[in-house]
Amino acid sequence: MEKLTKPVRFWLCATIMILALIGCDRFIATSGEPVERVSDGDTLVVKDADGKNITVRFACVDAPEIAHTNKEKQSKSSSDRNQFTWGVKAQERVQELVQQGGDRVTLNITDSDRYGRKIAEVRLKNGTFVQQVLLQEGLAKVYRPYLNKCPSKDLVQQAEAKAKEQRLGIWSDTKFVNPWEYRSLYKKK
């Protein structure tokens, strides 16, 4: 192989240094969808390739609710406080996972819901299955009515069973109301 001339070596080195300084990710495609925000413990918003925000509901699971309105935020009801406390913990854990994944996730979209949200299994670039983590830590429950649309249903059921057996998170709270029951019983107030 012929030796590179001094000017060619200079420009080659300069180009490499410039790319390193401004961030190679601008020139090399990064994997996954960029996360705009974590809405709650089982919903996030990503930006698609066209720059459009897409709301994604986690497949297979249902996480505790968070307070959305001022009335809910100021509620003194023990059932509200309990639900919202666990909901915030789930939301914070998802935010932490997303940050660990470089604010990007990979989606396996399985369906859409009546609100227009995409239903998806959500993974980090290292392969971490977000729903599995939430279930293993007792911060969500398997949502059985839609389990047949969950490609990883065996994984999520095993994760939930382990947390239940170890009484982790919501499984340690005898006053916890399942999110789907909470919505049907208490959100109609």
Backbone torsions as a table, in degrees:
resi	resn	phi	psi	omega
1	MET	NA	133.8	-177.7
2	GLU	-71.0	152.0	176.1
3	LYS	-71.8	142.7	175.6
4	LEU	-78.9	140.7	178.1
5	THR	-69.8	159.5	-178.8
6	LYS	-55.3	-47.9	179.4
7	PRO	-61.8	-38.4	179.8
8	VAL	-65.8	-44.2	177.7
9	ARG	-60.6	-42.2	179.8
10	PHE	-59.1	-50.5	-177.4
11	TRP	-68.4	-33.8	176.6
12	LEU	-64.6	-48.0	177.9
13	CYS	-63.6	-42.3	-179.5
14	ALA	-62.2	-42.1	179.6
15	THR	-63.1	-44.6	179.2
16	ILE	-62.2	-42.9	179.8
17	MET	-65.6	-40.5	179.5
18	ILE	-63.5	-45.4	178.1
19	LEU	-59.7	-41.3	179.6
20	ALA	-65.5	-40.0	-178.3
21	LEU	-70.0	-39.4	-176.2
22	ILE	-93.3	-4.9	176.4
23	GLY	97.8	114.3	-178.4
24	CYS	-66.0	-21.8	-176.9
25	ASP	-64.4	-15.9	175.8
26	ARG	-72.9	-24.0	-175.1
27	PHE	-108.7	-20.5	-179.8
28	ILE	-112.6	128.7	-178.5
29	ALA	-60.6	132.2	176.5
30	THR	-96.6	152.0	-175.8
31	SER	-89.7	149.3	175.7
32	GLY	90.4	170.5	-179.9
33	GLU	-94.4	136.9	176.8
34	PRO	-72.1	134.0	-179.7
35	VAL	-88.8	124.5	178.1
36	GLU	-83.1	-43.2	177.9
37	ARG	-164.2	157.6	173.4
38	VAL	-101.2	113.3	-175.5
39	SER	-75.6	-41.4	178.1
40	ASP	-163.0	-161.5	-175.1
41	GLY	-74.7	-7.7	178.2
42	ASP	-142.5	22.8	179.3
43	THR	-145.8	137.3	173.4
44	LEU	-142.8	168.1	179.4
45	VAL	-119.0	127.5	177.4
46	VAL	-116.1	161.7	176.2
47	LYS	-104.6	125.2	-179.9
48	ASP	-81.3	-179.5	-176.4
49	ALA	-60.7	-25.0	179.7
50	ASP	-89.7	2.5	-179.7
51	GLY	84.6	9.2	-178.7
52	LYS	-90.2	137.9	177.6
53	ASN	-76.9	132.5	179.5
54	ILE	-122.8	126.0	176.6
55	THR	-85.4	130.6	-176.9
56	VAL	-120.8	122.9	175.6
57	ARG	-98.5	133.8	-178.1
58	PHE	-68.2	128.5	174.6
59	ALA	-69.5	153.3	168.5
60	CYS	80.3	-20.6	-171.8
61	VAL	-129.8	163.5	172.3
62	ASP	-136.4	119.2	-179.7
63	ALA	-97.4	157.6	177.1
64	PRO	-56.3	152.0	-178.6
65	GLU	-74.9	156.3	170.5
66	ILE	-115.8	159.3	178.2
67	ALA	-72.4	132.6	179.4
68	HIS	-110.8	-39.0	-176.7
69	THR	-99.1	163.5	176.1
70	ASN	-60.9	-38.8	178.6
71	LYS	-59.1	-44.9	178.2
72	GLU	-65.7	-41.1	-179.1
73	LYS	-64.3	-29.8	-178.4
74	GLN	-97.0	1.9	-176.4
75	SER	-61.4	139.4	176.7
76	LYS	-100.3	-4.7	-178.6
77	SER	-60.5	130.9	-179.0
78	SER	-65.2	-34.3	179.0
79	SER	-68.1	-38.0	176.5
80	ASP	-65.2	-50.6	-177.3
81	ARG	-58.3	-43.5	-179.5
82	ASN	-62.7	-49.7	-179.1
83	GLN	-60.2	-46.6	-176.1
84	PHE	-69.2	-33.6	177.6
85	THR	-62.4	-48.2	178.3
86	TRP	-67.9	-35.2	178.7
87	GLY	-62.1	-41.8	178.6
88	VAL	-65.6	-40.8	178.5
89	LYS	-61.0	-42.5	178.8
90	ALA	-65.0	-44.6	179.4
91	GLN	-60.8	-45.2	180.0
92	GLU	-63.1	-37.3	179.1
93	ARG	-67.1	-40.5	177.6
94	VAL	-64.2	-41.9	178.1
95	GLN	-59.9	-42.6	179.5
96	GLU	-62.5	-45.5	179.0
97	LEU	-62.4	-44.2	179.9
98	VAL	-61.1	-42.6	178.4
99	GLN	-63.4	-41.6	178.1
100	GLN	-61.5	-30.4	179.5
101	GLY	-87.2	14.2	178.3
102	GLY	72.8	28.0	178.8
103	ASP	60.5	29.7	177.0
104	ARG	-134.8	146.7	176.8
105	VAL	-135.3	156.2	173.7
106	THR	-107.6	131.7	-175.8
107	LEU	-108.9	138.2	167.8
108	ASN	-113.8	92.4	-175.0
109	ILE	-73.5	126.5	-177.0
110	THR	-110.2	-17.9	-174.4
111	ASP	-173.9	179.8	169.4
112	SER	-129.0	153.8	178.7
113	ASP	-108.5	179.7	-175.9
114	ARG	-66.2	-14.2	178.7
115	TYR	-94.4	1.9	179.6
116	GLY	85.8	5.5	178.3
117	ARG	-78.6	148.9	172.1
118	LYS	-81.8	138.2	175.8
119	ILE	-101.7	127.3	-174.0
120	ALA	-151.0	151.2	164.9
121	GLU	-80.4	137.4	-173.1
122	VAL	-119.2	126.3	179.5
123	ARG	-128.7	152.3	173.8
124	LEU	-85.7	168.2	-176.8
125	LYS	-64.2	-22.2	177.5
126	ASN	-85.5	3.4	177.7
127	GLY	96.6	-8.9	179.6
128	THR	-56.9	127.0	-180.0
129	PHE	-91.7	107.2	-171.9
130	VAL	-57.6	-44.4	-179.5
131	GLN	-60.6	-39.3	-179.9
132	GLN	-63.1	-42.0	178.5
133	VAL	-61.5	-47.6	179.5
134	LEU	-58.2	-43.2	-179.7
135	LEU	-68.6	-43.0	-179.8
136	GLN	-61.6	-31.6	-177.8
137	GLU	-93.8	3.3	178.3
138	GLY	71.1	33.0	-179.5
139	LEU	-109.3	7.3	176.7
140	ALA	-160.9	168.0	175.3
141	LYS	-125.4	152.8	174.9
142	VAL	-64.4	134.2	178.1
143	TYR	-99.2	92.9	-170.5
144	ARG	-65.3	-29.7	179.5
145	PRO	-58.5	-24.8	-178.9
146	TYR	-115.9	16.3	-176.4
147	LEU	-63.4	-28.8	179.6
148	ASN	-66.1	-17.5	177.8
149	LYS	-98.8	14.4	-176.7
150	CYS	-106.7	105.2	-179.4
151	PRO	-57.7	-29.0	-178.1
152	SER	-104.1	35.0	-173.9
153	LYS	-60.3	-33.9	179.0
154	ASP	-66.2	-43.7	178.2
155	LEU	-59.1	-46.7	-176.1
156	VAL	-69.5	-37.2	178.5
157	GLN	-66.5	-39.2	177.5
158	GLN	-65.5	-41.4	-179.8
159	ALA	-63.3	-43.7	179.1
160	GLU	-65.1	-43.2	-179.2
161	ALA	-59.8	-39.5	179.5
162	LYS	-65.2	-45.8	179.6
163	ALA	-64.3	-40.8	179.5
164	LYS	-63.0	-45.2	179.4
165	GLU	-61.7	-39.0	-178.6
166	GLN	-87.5	-2.2	179.8
167	ARG	54.7	51.3	179.9
168	LEU	-93.2	148.4	174.1
169	GLY	54.9	-127.3	-176.3
170	ILE	-61.8	-22.8	179.4
171	TRP	-71.0	-15.3	177.4
172	SER	-90.6	-6.8	-173.3
173	ASP	-105.5	105.1	-177.6
174	THR	-68.1	-17.2	-179.5
175	LYS	-95.8	0.5	-177.9
176	PHE	-69.1	135.2	177.2
177	VAL	-107.7	131.1	179.0
178	ASN	-52.1	141.0	-177.2
179	PRO	-54.8	-42.1	-179.3
180	TRP	-67.5	-33.3	176.1
181	GLU	-73.0	-41.3	177.6
182	TYR	-57.5	-48.1	-179.3
183	ARG	-60.6	-41.2	-177.3
184	SER	-75.8	-31.9	-176.8
185	LEU	-90.1	-40.3	-168.3
186	TYR	-108.6	-20.5	-176.8
187	LYS	-79.0	-8.7	-178.8
188	LYS	-87.5	-1.2	-178.3
189	LYS	-58.8	NA	NA
